[in-house]
Amino acid sequence: PGKECSWQIQFADDMQEFTKFPTKTGRRSLSRSISQSSTDSYSSAASYTDSSDDEVSPREKQQTNSKGSSNFCVKNIKQAEFGRREIEIAEQDMSALISLRKRAQGEKPLAGAKIVGCTHITAQTAVLIETLCALGAQCRWSACNIYSTQNEVAAALAEAGVAVFAWKGESEDDFWWCIDRCVNMDGWQANMILDDGGDLTHWVYKKYPNVFKKIRGIVEESVTGVHRLYQLSKAGKLCVPAMNVNDSVTKQKFDNLYCCRESILDGLKRTTDVMFGGKQVVVCGYGEVGKGCCAALKALGAIVYITEIDPICALQACMDGFRVVKLNEVIRQVDVVITCTGNKNVVTREHLDRMKNSCIVCNMGHSNTEIDVTSLRTPELTWERVRSQVDHVIWPDGKRVVLLAEGRLLNLSCSTVPTFVLSITATTQALALIELYNAPEGRYKQDVYLLPKKMDEYVASLHLPSFDAHLTELTDDQAKYLGLNKNGPFKPNYYR
């Protein structure tokens, strides 16, 4: 691994050489090696983003970008150039956002918008953030997950003038400090929130009620965050309109399903090198995320069990050829346990005690509440960190359970997610922000809204050129027969 590291960095520096020989393997290893937080899972030192080389907290450092600004807090501003390359690679697969930039360059639909954001900070989100800036917004950003930040991408954003407060491996205290630094800024008051998980919204609501009241709109993209918004709304405490992007078709049907179908295997392979053929896997939850994970595991020959609370999802699992069981029934025999429920305490200490030796446990839901990790931090159990994001928890009798990312989101903590799928979600988020920011007084009340289907269809249509896909048009006669407008929306508003 040491050798590999020097080769990768030298290779990345030597861009001219690279452009002369665009071999497939060269391309792939470049895009993967510069950044991915766990590219080389044997040696964290071989990863560009790891913090092993420097234990000084970013909060202690005085850093400035080339324009002299120090309005940010990242791991190392000197990595900005690497981050810029990562962002450029991502842009190539996010053509819809780039075309949105071109379309709206003249009119700047977000001029005057002061957006405070809390999402995963990766090359893909950076393309979204820079699109929002190109559309006229000012942005301040923090991370919604302590492990998913790509340090060099955060550096590139800081270099470009975005006030970003995030680094990989933050402590819980750092996490809230970063969110607070985004919101609490003299002479700058946010008027829009873009959130993933609801932590930022919760913080502003609790700590800065006056700011919260003046927010024009919230855009939220995760099951967990949306659930928290509905709770606020039910209690009559939501005094601003919010857009539930998570339940828009373009998020549910694409990000949750196809993204997890590709990234579940990636995360598990990079951390454990597990062989899936013939392995017994239990997937808790058969929503869109569960469906994606199961499709991938089944394709590699794993024997998959499902746990479900919802009879509709359970019946879908049965029709797709999966056994629906209770976790207790299979916990002793399974090799891998994956949670995808958005719930809490799905895998309890009792389950963990009954697992067989070397069972792998991980979470694909947004929050780290699904596996009761706290119950494992007791004196009789020994924790051994064997690789970046991989812990062996050892019982007194020598049994080990392999816990990934300490029960946090597997794909963004341990691997990456496909850029193209994120382009779909990011475009939806950008349009939701534009819609809420420009909505005339009274169009949106203090409630949680779904994106109109017309907008879902527009986002989908922006991504079709990538596949050279040609849509059929209805004739006037056909449109009349179906009772539809020729230009859509083609789906009813309740379609999901």
JORA-V207567 format. One record per residue. N is the residue number from 0. RES is the residue in one small letter. BURIAL is 1 if it has 16 or more other C-alpha atoms within 10 Angstrom, else 0. Layout:
((N/RES/BURIAL) (N/RES/BURIAL))
//
This chain:
((0/p/0) (1/g/0) (2/k/0) (3/e/0) (4/c/1) (5/s/0) (6/w/0) (7/q/1) (8/i/1) (9/q/0) (10/f/1) (11/a/1) (12/d/0) (13/d/0) (14/m/0) (15/q/0) (16/e/0) (17/f/0) (18/t/0) (19/k/0) (20/f/0) (21/p/0) (22/t/0) (23/k/0) (24/t/0) (25/g/0) (26/r/0) (27/r/0) (28/s/0) (29/l/1) (30/s/0) (31/r/1) (32/s/1) (33/i/1) (34/s/1) (35/q/1) (36/s/1) (37/s/1) (38/t/1) (39/d/1) (40/s/1) (41/y/1) (42/s/1) (43/s/1) (44/a/1) (45/a/1) (46/s/1) (47/y/1) (48/t/1) (49/d/1) (50/s/1) (51/s/0) (52/d/0) (53/d/0) (54/e/0) (55/v/0) (56/s/0) (57/p/1) (58/r/0) (59/e/0) (60/k/0) (61/q/0) (62/q/1) (63/t/1) (64/n/1) (65/s/0) (66/k/0) (67/g/0) (68/s/0) (69/s/0) (70/n/1) (71/f/1) (72/c/1) (73/v/1) (74/k/1) (75/n/1) (76/i/1) (77/k/1) (78/q/1) (79/a/1) (80/e/1) (81/f/1) (82/g/1) (83/r/1) (84/r/1) (85/e/1) (86/i/1) (87/e/0) (88/i/0) (89/a/1) (90/e/1) (91/q/0) (92/d/1) (93/m/1) (94/s/1) (95/a/1) (96/l/1) (97/i/1) (98/s/0) (99/l/1) (100/r/1) (101/k/0) (102/r/0) (103/a/0) (104/q/0) (105/g/0) (106/e/0) (107/k/1) (108/p/1) (109/l/1) (110/a/1) (111/g/0) (112/a/1) (113/k/1) (114/i/1) (115/v/1) (116/g/1) (117/c/1) (118/t/1) (119/h/1) (120/i/1) (121/t/1) (122/a/1) (123/q/1) (124/t/1) (125/a/1) (126/v/1) (127/l/1) (128/i/1) (129/e/1) (130/t/1) (131/l/1) (132/c/1) (133/a/1) (134/l/1) (135/g/1) (136/a/1) (137/q/1) (138/c/1) (139/r/1) (140/w/1) (141/s/1) (142/a/1) (143/c/1) (144/n/1) (145/i/1) (146/y/1) (147/s/1) (148/t/1) (149/q/1) (150/n/1) (151/e/1) (152/v/1) (153/a/1) (154/a/1) (155/a/1) (156/l/1) (157/a/1) (158/e/1) (159/a/0) (160/g/1) (161/v/1) (162/a/1) (163/v/1) (164/f/1) (165/a/1) (166/w/1) (167/k/1) (168/g/1) (169/e/1) (170/s/0) (171/e/0) (172/d/0) (173/d/1) (174/f/1) (175/w/1) (176/w/1) (177/c/1) (178/i/1) (179/d/1) (180/r/1) (181/c/1) (182/v/1) (183/n/1) (184/m/0) (185/d/0) (186/g/0) (187/w/0) (188/q/1) (189/a/1) (190/n/1) (191/m/1) (192/i/1) (193/l/1) (194/d/1) (195/d/1) (196/g/1) (197/g/1) (198/d/1) (199/l/1) (200/t/1) (201/h/1) (202/w/1) (203/v/1) (204/y/1) (205/k/0) (206/k/0) (207/y/0) (208/p/0) (209/n/0) (210/v/0) (211/f/1) (212/k/0) (213/k/0) (214/i/1) (215/r/1) (216/g/1) (217/i/1) (218/v/1) (219/e/1) (220/e/1) (221/s/1) (222/v/1) (223/t/1) (224/g/1) (225/v/1) (226/h/1) (227/r/1) (228/l/1) (229/y/1) (230/q/0) (231/l/1) (232/s/1) (233/k/0) (234/a/0) (235/g/0) (236/k/0) (237/l/1) (238/c/1) (239/v/1) (240/p/1) (241/a/1) (242/m/1) (243/n/1) (244/v/1) (245/n/1) (246/d/1) (247/s/1) (248/v/1) (249/t/1) (250/k/1) (251/q/1) (252/k/1) (253/f/1) (254/d/1) (255/n/1) (256/l/1) (257/y/1) (258/c/1) (259/c/1) (260/r/1) (261/e/1) (262/s/1) (263/i/1) (264/l/1) (265/d/1) (266/g/1) (267/l/1) (268/k/1) (269/r/1) (270/t/1) (271/t/0) (272/d/0) (273/v/0) (274/m/0) (275/f/1) (276/g/0) (277/g/0) (278/k/1) (279/q/1) (280/v/1) (281/v/1) (282/v/1) (283/c/1) (284/g/1) (285/y/1) (286/g/1) (287/e/1) (288/v/1) (289/g/1) (290/k/1) (291/g/1) (292/c/1) (293/c/1) (294/a/1) (295/a/1) (296/l/1) (297/k/1) (298/a/0) (299/l/0) (300/g/0) (301/a/1) (302/i/1) (303/v/1) (304/y/1) (305/i/1) (306/t/1) (307/e/1) (308/i/0) (309/d/0) (310/p/0) (311/i/0) (312/c/1) (313/a/1) (314/l/0) (315/q/0) (316/a/1) (317/c/0) (318/m/0) (319/d/0) (320/g/0) (321/f/1) (322/r/1) (323/v/1) (324/v/0) (325/k/0) (326/l/1) (327/n/0) (328/e/0) (329/v/1) (330/i/1) (331/r/1) (332/q/0) (333/v/1) (334/d/1) (335/v/1) (336/v/1) (337/i/1) (338/t/1) (339/c/1) (340/t/1) (341/g/1) (342/n/1) (343/k/0) (344/n/0) (345/v/1) (346/v/1) (347/t/1) (348/r/1) (349/e/0) (350/h/0) (351/l/1) (352/d/0) (353/r/0) (354/m/1) (355/k/1) (356/n/1) (357/s/1) (358/c/1) (359/i/1) (360/v/1) (361/c/1) (362/n/1) (363/m/1) (364/g/1) (365/h/1) (366/s/1) (367/n/1) (368/t/1) (369/e/1) (370/i/1) (371/d/1) (372/v/1) (373/t/0) (374/s/0) (375/l/1) (376/r/0) (377/t/0) (378/p/0) (379/e/0) (380/l/1) (381/t/1) (382/w/1) (383/e/0) (384/r/0) (385/v/0) (386/r/1) (387/s/1) (388/q/1) (389/v/1) (390/d/1) (391/h/1) (392/v/1) (393/i/1) (394/w/1) (395/p/0) (396/d/0) (397/g/0) (398/k/0) (399/r/1) (400/v/1) (401/v/1) (402/l/1) (403/l/1) (404/a/1) (405/e/1) (406/g/1) (407/r/1) (408/l/1) (409/l/1) (410/n/1) (411/l/1) (412/s/1) (413/c/1) (414/s/1) (415/t/1) (416/v/1) (417/p/1) (418/t/1) (419/f/1) (420/v/1) (421/l/1) (422/s/1) (423/i/1) (424/t/1) (425/a/1) (426/t/1) (427/t/1) (428/q/1) (429/a/1) (430/l/1) (431/a/1) (432/l/1) (433/i/1) (434/e/1) (435/l/1) (436/y/1) (437/n/0) (438/a/0) (439/p/0) (440/e/0) (441/g/0) (442/r/0) (443/y/1) (444/k/0) (445/q/1) (446/d/1) (447/v/1) (448/y/1) (449/l/1) (450/l/1) (451/p/0) (452/k/1) (453/k/1) (454/m/1) (455/d/1) (456/e/1) (457/y/1) (458/v/1) (459/a/1) (460/s/0) (461/l/1) (462/h/1) (463/l/0) (464/p/0) (465/s/0) (466/f/0) (467/d/0) (468/a/0) (469/h/0) (470/l/0) (471/t/0) (472/e/0) (473/l/0) (474/t/0) (475/d/0) (476/d/0) (477/q/0) (478/a/1) (479/k/0) (480/y/0) (481/l/0) (482/g/0) (483/l/0) (484/n/0) (485/k/1) (486/n/0) (487/g/0) (488/p/1) (489/f/1) (490/k/0) (491/p/0) (492/n/0) (493/y/0) (494/y/0) (495/r/0))
//
